[in-house]
Amino acid sequence: MEAKTLFYIIIGIIIINFIKDKVLDAINAKHFNDAVPGELKDVYDEDEYKKSQAYKATNYRFGIWSSLFSLVLTLAFLFLDGFEYVDNIARNYSDQPIVIALIFFGIIMIASDIITTPFAYYKTFVIEERFGFNKTTKNTFVLDKLKGLLMMAIIGGGIIALIVWFYQVTEHQFWLYAWGIVTVFTVFMNMFYSKLIVPLFNKQTPLEDGELRHKISDYAKSVGFSLNKIFIIDGSKRSTKANAYFSGFGNEKRVTLYDTLVNDLEDEEIVAVLAHEVGHYKRKHIIFNLVASVLLTGLTLYILSIFISNPLLSNAIGVATPSFHVGLITFGLLYSPISELTGLIMNYVSRVFEYQADDYAKNTYKAEPLISSLKKLSKNSLSNLTPHKAYVFMHYSHPTLLERIRNLRK
């Protein structure tokens, strides 16, 4: 195969993926105004429903223009040999593969962030603001960006440097060492993300003694679940939208509740949401997802090791001097259809897990408080109550609200 042929295969993958996404978006948008099923009639009143329709339509239009911009920019960068230009800049500063790779990825990531920031700004301070969701200040927005870039430089740069170093030392065996590093990092982040990373962006405080904490503790004891660390996070610092999540294992196991969730829901509803999260833990969903992620990473790195030394990967995107870091970019572009397939499988598994967690909450606590909490959360985020089945299949990691309610009422 010639480099030119591989180049056009990459272009084809990018364009087909764009068309597929836009067709799905259009199909889904046609169902924005579908009649609301009877079980969901009480989610919105007439004015709220109109607001939700407007929110969906606004995001749909914004998605078209932002993704079209991204497509044009990506294609222009490829056709104008942008990667060759960036690679030459990196090589002007060093002849060490690790340093070249860090400069190369650093330029691309910073440039990408600068280009996408106006879209993120518009999304936050125009769309989310217009519909009453945004609580982010401009200072917080800028600080989040700077903290994110710093973390990317330290963590992402460190992992890239190690992987390139392993490749230099071990060549075709590098994937095993890289897999080991990524696995350790993944497990570490699952254990300590809430303790180490979240405080950089949000304030977390232990849930005070009181009726809610007692109800949560009583439920946890009733199902034999050890739960001492319950935290409230200041989610209202950025948005009115609510959430709750489990993180960590063993002694680092903790529940984090958004303050917006605590403010929006009744105590029984909060306990029902936590019962759902406990269901994920008890059914080993967290372990399964972690193991699946590690195995998929290993498979990806193994396939990468087979092709990475082929100069065709670098030449295909216009870079004359073959290198590991450029080959990584090309591989990522070519691998995207496989990533899409594994993503579909994981989304399907995730939807099954959500049903199982709902069933656990229903059987160990109550169904109705969970149903009412799901309705409130959908209402408060102006969720789409009538998504198209194809769109759900391709993009949803959770069943629709209607599907979950029907399952809970079985």
Buried (B, 14 or more C-beta within 10 A) or exposed (E): EEBEEBBEBBBEBBEEBBEEBBEBBEBBBEBBEEEBBEBBEEBBEEEEBEBBBBBBEBBBEBBBEBBEBBBEBBBEBBEEBBBBEBBBEBBEEEEEBBBBBBBBBBBBBEEEBEEBEEBBBBBBBEBBBEBEBBBBEEEBBEEBBEEEBEBBBEEBBEBBBBBBBBBEEBEEEBBBBBBEBBBEBBBEBBBBBBBEBBEEBBEBEEBEEEEBBEBBBEBBEEBEBEBEBBBBBBBBBBBBBBBBBBBBBEEBBBBBBBBBBBEBBEBBBBBBBBBBBBBBBBBEBBEEBBEBBBEBBBBBBEBBBEBBEBBBBBBBBBBEEBBBBBBBBBBEBBBBEEEEEBBEEBBEBBBEBBBBBBBBBBEBBBBBBBBBBBBBBBBBBBBBBBBBEEBBBBBBEBBBBBBBBEBBEE
